[in-house]
Amino acid sequence: MYGHRSDHAIVLGASLAGLAAAAALARRFPRVTVLERRACPSGSASIAPQGVMPHVLLPGGAQALERLLPGLLADLDTAGGGHATVENGRWWSEGWRVPYPGDTSYAPLASRGLVEASVRARVDALPAVRFEHGVAAAGLRVRDGRVIGVVTDGGRDLVADLVVDASGRGSRLPAWLEAAGHAAPPVSEVKVDLGYVGAELEGDLDRDLGGTRWAVIQNVPPATRMGVVLGVEGGRWLVLLGGYFGDRPPADPDGYRAFAAALPDPLIADLLARRRPTAFHPYRFAASRRVHFERARLPAGLLVVGDAMTSVNPIYGQGMSVAALQAEALGALLDRGDDPASLTRVGIRRLAAIADQAWQVSVGADFAYPATEGARPPAVAMINRHVARVMRACTIDPVVCAAMSDVQYMLSPPSRLMQPGIVLRTLRAQGRWRRAQTRASTAASGSLPAAPRTAALAHASDHVPGAEATSRSSAARSSSSQAWR
Ligand SMILES: Cc1cc2nc3c(=O)[nH]c(=O)nc-3n(C[C@H](O)[C@H](O)[C@H](O)COP(=O)(O)OP(=O)(O)OC[C@H]3O[C@@H](n4cnc5c(N)ncnc54)[C@H](O)[C@@H]3O)c2cc1C
């Protein structure tokens, strides 16, 4: 138990970060109140506006949620569309497919709404937790450098020993801190001007895709476009197209199709040529944002999780996993039994370290585009050169690929890629990669025929890396992928 009174904790926000935090607190506090300004969503809708967009729950986040709420992944497997594996998906990234085998790569094939509803149902069943929907926190109550509770928008005072802010990117906490006489925390922003449009595809995609349940076509600089397709619960198929720096997908069937035609892997364009996209949801994400609460002097008994601390570029699919990993860390921090001042001081740094791992990966990757603006992480150009070499080595060396996948899946911190063994294997693989590229370019400039678009669909469940290639450059890269096998 934490502190000297330790009987009531308040969580602000009942989206993914708030729910995960409540799950962690419920084992340590007899009473946990979750304040949420919106009404409770019905069925498997998400409470968050972005919840209508296709979301990917990365394996690192899925595992953390399972540890917090045992049985959750079985719930999702039953109610959802199963789970993503290397065998039932394909990931295009400069020609390499993520060939990482093993159970740890589990990620549910479920809509964001279903993930959230399943988490909410399990949290709701915890005896310590009580939700107050339709009630917004309007300020903090601070006395003698310590949080003693919150005041609601209805003017009600709620007393608590610990307040966890999970109120998302629009959190008012910096303003409340200022009102309580504390300096507002510094903020870092990295502008990418990402345009995102989610949609659903009608029709029998199982037949079209022959066993493939998910595909990610990653943007590789200088190309600014990416796409995702996901088979989720109820036989629904979600699709997502995105583009950087104002290269926005149109939210109409013809424009959407035309946008997808420029993706380096033709799978999504082929699907869109056969199946009608409906239910368009445009979303603009201007900038990643990191609020450095760890650099501010916070009152004791206050912590921050989720998007309120770090809102990263959604194309890397990290937000829910950051929230889950932070909630798990919150539980471990409480188990130390620190007093409230130490909990806040040590805890905010620990939570920030988790946020920073996601920030490093996403912002680092975004700075591979010269047009990205904002707070440049130290040594980003050098790190990006190393990551580019790691990506190439992935097509040759499964050990490097496993390390890369673990980092992308939030199962390992980015420092894993800097371990001497991985650095050595990466460097050794470069020569083989270049030779494979040369052989592939020679073949491509010779007799390689352009594959018909439909071939990509026929090959969708074929596991030869690069079988998807139709363009000359893709073909060149795919041959290098074959070298890995
Ligand atoms: C377009 C888009 C796509 C994304 N795709 C992915 C993905 O594929 N994978 C992934 O892991 N993540 C993704 N994310 C990020 C993910 O949605 C968030 O990281 C996740 O929802 C956790 O956020 P959160 O709970 O901290 O904040 P939010 O989800 O924003 O929720 C904050 C909650 O706090 C409530 N609230 C706000 N103020 C108050 C107040 N004063 N009092 C009480 N309640 C309050 C709000 O009503 C809301 O319910 C995406 C984000 C966007 C924008």
The ligand as a Tripos MOL2 file, in Angstrom:
@<TRIPOS>MOLECULE
LIG
   53    58     1     0     0
SMALL
NO_CHARGES

@<TRIPOS>ATOM
      1 C1         -6.1260    8.7560  -35.7600 C.3       1 LIG1
      2 C2         -5.5040    7.9820  -34.6340 C.ar      1 LIG1
      3 C3         -5.1560    6.6580  -34.8170 C.ar      1 LIG1
      4 C4         -4.5580    5.9470  -33.7910 C.ar      1 LIG1
      5 N1         -4.1710    4.6620  -34.0140 N.ar      1 LIG1
      6 C5         -3.6020    3.9580  -33.0180 C.ar      1 LIG1
      7 C6         -3.2200    2.5860  -33.2020 C.ar      1 LIG1
      8 O1         -3.3400    2.0220  -34.2810 O.2       1 LIG1
      9 N2         -2.6790    1.9280  -32.1460 N.ar      1 LIG1
     10 C7         -2.5160    2.5170  -30.9270 C.ar      1 LIG1
     11 O2         -2.0420    1.8680  -29.9980 O.2       1 LIG1
     12 N3         -2.8600    3.8070  -30.7280 N.ar      1 LIG1
     13 C8         -3.3910    4.5380  -31.7260 C.ar      1 LIG1
     14 N4         -3.7710    5.8300  -31.5030 N.ar      1 LIG1
     15 C9         -3.5600    6.4240  -30.1660 C.3       1 LIG1
     16 C10        -4.6500    5.9580  -29.1910 C.3       1 LIG1
     17 O3         -5.9190    6.2910  -29.7030 O.3       1 LIG1
     18 C11        -4.4360    6.5780  -27.8030 C.3       1 LIG1
     19 O4         -3.0780    6.5260  -27.4790 O.3       1 LIG1
     20 C12        -5.2410    5.8180  -26.7490 C.3       1 LIG1
     21 O5         -6.6040    6.0890  -26.8940 O.3       1 LIG1
     22 C13        -4.8670    6.1870  -25.3120 C.3       1 LIG1
     23 O6         -5.1420    7.5060  -25.1440 O.3       1 LIG1
     24 P1         -5.6510    8.1490  -23.7560 P.3       1 LIG1
     25 O7         -6.5560    7.2300  -23.0470 O.co2     1 LIG1
     26 O8         -4.4640    8.6640  -23.0600 O.co2     1 LIG1
     27 O9         -6.4510    9.4220  -24.3120 O.3       1 LIG1
     28 P2         -7.8170    9.4880  -25.0990 P.3       1 LIG1
     29 O10        -8.0610    8.2320  -25.8260 O.co2     1 LIG1
     30 O11        -7.8140   10.7530  -25.8550 O.co2     1 LIG1
     31 O12        -8.9040    9.5890  -23.9460 O.3       1 LIG1
     32 C14        -8.9430   10.6330  -23.0190 C.3       1 LIG1
     33 C15       -10.2570   10.5070  -22.2550 C.3       1 LIG1
     34 O13       -10.2900   11.4740  -21.2150 O.3       1 LIG1
     35 C16       -11.5740   12.0910  -21.1900 C.3       1 LIG1
     36 N5        -11.4070   13.4290  -20.5810 N.ar      1 LIG1
     37 C17       -10.7790   14.4980  -21.1320 C.ar      1 LIG1
     38 N6        -10.7760   15.5280  -20.2650 N.ar      1 LIG1
     39 C18       -11.4150   15.0950  -19.1500 C.ar      1 LIG1
     40 C19       -11.7210   15.6890  -17.9090 C.ar      1 LIG1
     41 N7        -11.3620   16.9570  -17.6370 N.pl3     1 LIG1
     42 N8        -12.3880   14.9650  -16.9800 N.ar      1 LIG1
     43 C20       -12.7740   13.6800  -17.2420 C.ar      1 LIG1
     44 N9        -12.5140   13.0680  -18.4240 N.ar      1 LIG1
     45 C21       -11.8240   13.7590  -19.3520 C.ar      1 LIG1
     46 C22       -11.9800   12.1250  -22.6520 C.3       1 LIG1
     47 O14       -13.3850   12.2740  -22.7960 O.3       1 LIG1
     48 C23       -11.4670   10.7670  -23.1390 C.3       1 LIG1
     49 O15       -12.4070    9.7450  -22.9670 O.3       1 LIG1
     50 C24        -4.3290    6.5750  -32.5310 C.ar      1 LIG1
     51 C25        -4.6820    7.9120  -32.3410 C.ar      1 LIG1
     52 C26        -5.2390    8.6210  -33.3770 C.ar      1 LIG1
     53 C27        -5.5710   10.0670  -33.1600 C.3       1 LIG1
@<TRIPOS>BOND
     1     1     2 1
     2     2     3 ar
     3     2    52 ar
     4     3     4 ar
     5     4     5 ar
     6     4    50 ar
     7     5     6 ar
     8     6     7 ar
     9     6    13 1
    10     7     8 2
    11     7     9 ar
    12     9    10 ar
    13    10    11 2
    14    10    12 ar
    15    12    13 ar
    16    13    14 ar
    17    14    15 1
    18    14    50 ar
    19    15    16 1
    20    16    17 1
    21    16    18 1
    22    18    19 1
    23    18    20 1
    24    20    21 1
    25    20    22 1
    26    22    23 1
    27    23    24 1
    28    24    25 2
    29    24    26 1
    30    24    27 1
    31    27    28 1
    32    28    29 2
    33    28    30 1
    34    28    31 1
    35    31    32 1
    36    32    33 1
    37    33    34 1
    38    33    48 1
    39    34    35 1
    40    35    36 1
    41    35    46 1
    42    36    37 ar
    43    36    45 ar
    44    37    38 ar
    45    38    39 ar
    46    39    40 ar
    47    39    45 ar
    48    40    41 1
    49    40    42 ar
    50    42    43 ar
    51    43    44 ar
    52    44    45 ar
    53    46    47 1
    54    46    48 1
    55    48    49 1
    56    50    51 ar
    57    51    52 ar
    58    52    53 1
@<TRIPOS>SUBSTRUCTURE
     1 LIG1         1 GROUP 0 **** ****
